[in-house]
Amino acid sequence: MKIEEYVIEKNIPIKYSQKINSNFPFSKMEVGDSFSIKYEDYKDMNAKRLRVCNDFKKFIVHNKNGWKYCTRKDNELKIIRVWRTQ
């Protein structure tokens, strides 16, 4: 198609998927609750931390509930801990 053949439309809402595929229990958590994720090495830790952060962002966009979370890593136990803070 040529550029002239496209029709530009305004004010069309973005439809979000109704299904959130997450392996994390965000919807079941109350303020102060936490869960941990084990990791093997630095590369694995970064990948898992990124995954949990991205899944949480999708959860927030879908639910619009104002919840907040934070993550911390524990190098001794080799875990990432995720808390619901709000």
C-alpha positions in Angstrom: 0.0 0.0 0.0 1.1 3.5 -0.6 1.0 6.1 2.1 -1.9 7.9 0.3 -4.0 4.8 0.8 -4.0 4.8 4.6 -6.8 6.5 6.5 -5.8 8.3 9.7 -8.4 8.0 12.4 -8.6 10.0 15.6 -9.9 9.2 19.1 -10.0 5.4 18.6 -9.6 3.8 22.2 -6.9 1.2 22.7 -8.4 -2.1 23.6 -6.4 -4.0 26.3 -6.5 -7.7 26.6 -8.8 -9.0 29.4 -6.4 -11.8 30.3 -3.2 -11.1 32.2 -0.8 -14.0 31.9 1.3 -13.7 35.1 3.1 -16.3 37.1 3.1 -13.9 40.1 0.3 -13.6 42.7 -0.2 -9.8 42.6 -4.0 -10.0 42.8 -4.0 -12.1 45.9 -1.6 -9.9 47.9 -2.5 -7.5 50.7 -0.3 -4.5 51.8 2.7 -5.9 53.6 2.6 -9.3 51.9 5.7 -10.5 50.0 6.9 -13.5 47.9 10.4 -14.5 46.8 11.9 -15.7 43.5 15.1 -17.8 43.5 17.9 -17.0 41.0 21.1 -18.7 40.0 23.5 -15.9 39.0 23.6 -12.2 38.2 22.2 -12.7 34.6 19.3 -14.8 35.9 18.6 -12.3 38.7 18.3 -9.4 36.2 16.1 -11.4 33.9 13.7 -12.4 36.7 13.6 -9.0 38.2 12.8 -7.5 34.8 10.1 -10.1 34.3 8.4 -9.4 37.7 8.6 -5.6 37.1 7.1 -5.9 33.6 4.3 -8.3 34.8 3.5 -5.8 37.6 3.3 -2.9 35.1 0.8 -4.9 33.0 -1.2 -5.8 36.1 -1.4 -2.1 37.1 -2.5 -1.0 33.6 -5.2 -3.6 33.5 -6.5 -3.1 37.1 -5.9 0.7 37.6 -6.0 0.1 41.4 -3.1 2.3 42.6 -1.2 -0.6 44.2 2.5 -0.3 44.6 5.2 -2.9 44.9 8.9 -2.9 45.6 11.7 -5.5 45.0 15.0 -6.2 46.8 17.6 -8.8 46.2 19.3 -10.9 48.8 22.7 -12.1 47.5 23.2 -14.5 50.5 19.9 -16.4 49.9 20.0 -15.8 46.1 16.4 -14.5 46.1 14.5 -11.5 44.9 11.7 -10.5 47.3 8.7 -8.6 46.1 6.4 -6.7 48.6 3.1 -5.0 48.1 3.5 -1.6 49.7 0.2 0.1 48.9 
